[in-house]
Amino acid sequence: MSTHQQDMSLVTSTPPINNGNQIFPDIEMSGDSSSIVRATVVQACTIFYDTPATLDKAERLLAEAADNGSQLVVFPEAFIGGYPRGSSFELAIGARTAKGRDDFRKYLASAIDVPGYTLYCSVLFFDSHGQFLGKHRKLMPTALERCIWGFGDGSTIPVFDTPIGKIGIEIYCAPTADARETWLASMTHIALEGGCFVLSANQFCRRKDYPPPPEYTFSGSEESLTPDSVVCAGGSSIISPLGIVLAGPNYEGEGLISADLDLGDIARAKFDFDVVGHYSRPEVFSLNIKEHPRKAVSFTSKVTKDETVKN
């Protein structure tokens, strides 16, 4: 869930010289921006409390997507480590329980590369050679998520300039945990307003995909659930810059949802609406992003403190 700090907002993907470990094929971008990119969103469930097994599952799904010609693959929110759906961690205002604390300990142990004891819901980006590019930390965890995940900041809102386009601007990756049917309308709106492709990936989970009670309890609904009850219905989808649903939404089960992205659709959509170009009104509305990391603790040098005392 957490990786080393990524300081650059625009990162150019430079593949290593050795291509022996390349996972996905490169493509040649044509001058008229009409290249086709094969993209896949993964709709699958974490193997809860078993991160090594989840990583093995991710590797199998990546291999299957690559065999099908995919050049870009997006996994659901919190796929590695797990989305703790239904868990309350036995929280109440002004109170914690011993079991709730131990639930958090086990959840923390499922995360990857945590430098401290605060968890972050992070998206990790890798190029076609498996080389790590950077990360995005979720800026605003939703509702009770704020009790278990820290807040991201402007230092991890990267854009990656890759051979298949700018990931984050031209192709917007949207891992989610929202399976409501209204989520599709939100993704369609983002695609239209941003003039970008939107790849929304969610998990599909049944009750049996989580540990049984009392080890893991779905707060408020456990008694009504059977092992086959659907607790997250997926709804993963791929949408074009023109607001056309290219693939999905899938509410049927686990699977790989794929589509061919015609990058020429980006220019076609921008002809109507370019939010940072001909359709912008910066003298009325503007957006300022603070890209520097927000640190909880900073130190004043000893020299500065001594000079302050002398003065």
N, C-alpha and C positions, 0 to 999 in steps of 0.2 A: 504493500500500500504506500510505501514511501521510498524515495530514491534520493540520490545526490542532487544538490541544487542545480537547476538549469537557469542560467542567468540571461540568455539571449532570447529576445522575442521572435527573431527570424533566424532560423538555423538552416543552413544548406547541407543537404545530405550528400556526403562524399564517400562513395563506396570504397572499401579497401582494394588493393591491387589484386589480391588473391580471391578469385571468384569461386573457389572450390566449394564453399559452404553457402552459396547463394540459395535462398529459400524460394523467392518469387522471381519471375522473369522480368528483366528491364524492358522498357519500350522506348521507341524513338518518337519524340514529340514533333509533330509536323508544324510548319509555320502558320497554318491557318487555324490552329487551336481546335481541330476537329478530331483529335485522337480519341480512341475508345479505350476505356479502362474497365476491366472486370473487377467488381467489388463484391464482398460478401460480409454480411453481418451474422454473427454466431448467436443462435438462440439455444442455450444449454445451461444446465444447472451446475453449480459448484458441488464438489464432494466435500461436505461441510466438516470442519475440523481435521481435514486431511489435505494439507497443501501440496505435498509431493504427488499425491494421486490426482489432484486437480491440475497440476502442471503437466502431468502425463496426458491427461484428457485434452488440455489445451494444445499440446504438441500433436496429438492425433487429429484434432479438428483443423489445425493449421495445415497439416499435410494433406488432408482431404480437400480443403479449399484450394490449395496450390495445385493439386492434381486436376481440379476442375477449371484451372486457368486463372484463378483469382490473383490479382496483383495488390489488393488491399483487403485486409481482414480486420473487423472491429468486434471486440468481445464486450459482453454486458458489464454494467457497473458492478464493481467489487467482485468480479468473477474469481480472482485469486484472493483467498482469505474469506470470501463469502459475504453475502448481504444478510445481516441478522434479522430477517423478516419475522415479525411477530414477537420477537424477544423484547421484554421490558427491562432486562437486567435487574429486575425487582427494584426499580427506582421509584421513589416517592419524594415529594418535597421535604427536605430536611432529614431524610432517612436513607440508609443503604442496608442491605442484608449480606450475610456471609456468602450465601449462594450467588447473589448478584455480583459480588466482587470476584468470585471464582469464575463466573461466566465470562466476565471481562478478561480475566487472566488467560482463559483458554482462547478467547477471540484474539487477543493480542498476540498469542503464540502462533496463530495462523497467518499473521501478516508477514510481509517480506521487508527486510532492510529497514527496520525501525530504529533510528538513532537514539530514541528516548522512549518515553512511555505515553506519548500522544500519538494516536492513530490519525492518518489522513486518507481520505478516499481519493486515490490517485489513478490517473490514466498514464500508462507507460507507452512510449512510442519507440518502435524499432523499424529499421529500414529493411530492404529486401534481402540483405546479407545477415540479418540478425543483429546488426550493430545498434546499440542503444543511442537514441537521439535525445531524449529528454522526457519530461513529465508535466502533467497538469494536475494540480491539487484542486479538488472541488472547493469553489469559493464559499458557498453557503450551504452547508448540510441542512437537510429538510427536517423540521419538527424534532422528534426524539433522536434523530441522527446526531444532533448537536451535543448530545450527552456522551457520545462515544467517539466522534470524529472531530479533529481540530479544523480550523478555518484556513483555507488557502489564501494567497495574496496575489498581487499583480505580477510577481516575479515568475509565476508559472502559468502564463497565458501565451504559450509559444505558437508560432507559425513555422511549419517546416516546409522549405522549398525542395521538393523531391522531383524525380523524373516523371511522376504521374500527376503533378500539380501541387499547389500549395495546400497542405493539410492544415485545416483550421480556418481557411478563408474560402477557397474554391471547393474543397471537400470537407464538410463539417462532420466530425465524428461525435455521435451523441449516445454514449452508453447511458442506460437508465435503469431504474427499478420500478418505473411506472407502467402498469399494464392496463390502465383504464383506456377505453375506446377514445376518449377525448384527447389522449396523448397524440394521436395521429394528426389531429387538427393543429396542435401546437407545432409539430415537426413540419407540417406543410407550410404553415405561416413563416417559420424560420427560413425554409428553402426559398419561398417567394421573396421575402423581405431582403434576405442576404444574397439572392442570386447565386445560390450555391447548392451543391448536392448535400443531402442530409442522410447520414447512415445511423439509424437508431437501433441499438442492440439491447435486448432485455433477456433475462433468464426465463426459462419455463420450468417451474418446480412443482412437485407434488409433496404432500406431507411426508411421505416416506423418504424423500431426498434429504431430510434433516434428521438429526438424532432423535430417538424416541423419548417421550417423557419418562421420568422426571429430568433427564439430562438436559433436554431442550423442550421448552413449552411455548406454544403460541398463546400469548396472553389474550384472554377474553374470548377465544374461539376454540381452544383445544378440545373441549368436550364434543363439539359438533363435527370434528374432522375425522375422516377415515384415512388409512394409508394412501389411498389413491386420490384424495381430495386435492384439487389444484389450488395452490396457494399463491402462485404467480403465473398468469396466463400468457406472458410473453408480449406479443404484439409488435415484434421487430419489423422494421420496414426500411425501404430505400426510396427517397423522393428526389425528383429532379428540380433544377432551379426554376422551372416553369410550373412547379406545383403538381406535377404528375407523379402518382405513386407507381414506381417502377417494379417494386416487389413488396410482398406482404400487404397488410399486416398478417402475421401468422399467430393464431391462437390455438393451434392444434397440438403442439408438442415441440420437442427439441428438433433442431434442424439447422441447415445452412441456407440462408436466404440471399440470393445473388442477383445481380443485374449488371448490364453493360452500361457504363456511364459515357455518354457522348459529351466530351468536354466543350464542344461547340455550343452546347445549350447554355453555358455560362454567359457567353457574349450575347446570345439571343435574348436571355433574360435581362441582362444589363441594359439592353436597348430600351426596355420599358422603364426600368427602375434601377438606379445606381445610388445606393444610400450614401456613399462617400464621394460621389461624383456629381453628375448633372442633376440629381434629385436631392442634393443636400442643401441645407440652409444654415451654414455655420455662424452667420451673424445672429441667428435666433436660437439654435440648439447646437451644443457642442458636447463632446465626450472626452474626458481626461482620464487616462489610465496611469496609475502610479506603479511602475514596473519594479521598483526596488523591494527587496525582501523586508518584511516587517518582523523585526527581532524583538523578543520579549525582554531581553536583557542586553544592555550596551554598557561598555566601560569607558570612563574618562581616564586618560593617561595620568600617571603620577606627576609628570612634569606640569601638566595643566593645573592639577590640584595644588601643587606647591606654589606655583606662580600666583594662583588665586589667593592663597594664604598670605604671601609676601605683600601683595597689593592691598 
